[in-house]
Amino acid sequence: MKVIRITEPGGPEVLEEADRPEPMAGPGELKVRVRASALNRADLLQIRGHYPAPLDAPPDIPGLEYAGEVVAVGPRTHRFKVGDRVMGLVGGGAWSDVLVTHEREALPIPEGMDFTDAAALPEVYLTAYDALVLQGGLKPGETVLVHAVASGVGSAAALLCQASGARVVGTGRNAAKLARASEWGVAHTVLCESAPPRFADAVRAATGGRGADLCLDLVGGDYVPESMLALTSRGRMVLVGLVAGARTEVNLGLLLTRRLSVTGTVLRSRPLEEKMALTQSAERHLLPLFRSGALRPVVDAVLPKAELRQGLERMARNDLVGKLVVRWE
């Protein structure tokens, strides 16, 4: 089978196509023919040598999500059969013709959805659902502050909040991208052009002085202390990304007096059992919303595999809204 592999740490130019033996499906596993994958910032970091793959994933083949069809099943596999269309998250290795995954980590593709749309769903929606609902305790009627709302996870989070009856205030650094946010039900946007960012006053103004109940922070760095100022009493923050840096200075007095909670989270390095539990929960709660049309993929562009490197360069320039999907055929 063909794979896209990292030859050495660097930029997209260090990627090359190579041949590898096809993997075999073990007990409870599926062998999936990949029809589409998607690009993520974690892929860029891995290519640069800053984000090693977990031990159960190929160290030199990036790719965190896929959509395809089952071509073989291992012993004691019950949920899927050959020919079923599936999508899901993996620790790595999705940039290949074929991959193997546990059947409890795979999701059925909703009827009528094509592979390219399906490939845009797993990473962003599982991340948003886990952070907002399972860890953030999202409730109807709440106000949610979503940073980088025009990103893949940000747009998915906004749509998930809309489907849950929550109001969204979104931030971003590009006015043209923020103008798209109303498509995802975002009630109010804040353009963050200054350094350090200043948005707390605008969030409080948009909420009648109360502040946000929950913050999904995909940026980190100096966004963290400003987000704390933007939260209401007993507000919650879930930190998912560190695009703006891994260090900042926070006012612990504010954390105490407002009784705030800050939760850090990551999906890729979790134990298999936790990934399975998340996937099963998402299947019960998210797939019906995709079938009804309440949730949908936000796709910036679909590229052929030959243009994967150009897609990574676009991502590095922050030159996209939603997801970049790669056809693997």
Secondary structure, 3 states (H helix, E strand, C coil): CEEEEECCCCCHHHEEEEECCCCCCCCCEEEEEEEEEECCHHHHHHHCCCCCCCCCCCCCCCCCEEEEEEEEECCCCCCCCCCCEEEEECCCCCCECEEEEEHHHEEECCCCCCHHHHHCCHHHHHHHHHHHHHHCCCCCCCEEEECCCCEHHHHHHHHHHHHHCCEEEEEECCHHHHCCHHHHCCCEEEECCCCCCCCHHHHHHHCCCCCEEEEEECCCCCHHHHHHHHEEEEEEEEECCCCCCCCCCCCHHHHHHCCCEEEECCCCCCCHHHHHHHHHHHHHHCHHHHHHCCCCCCEEEEEEHHHHHHHHHHHHCCCCCEEEEEECC
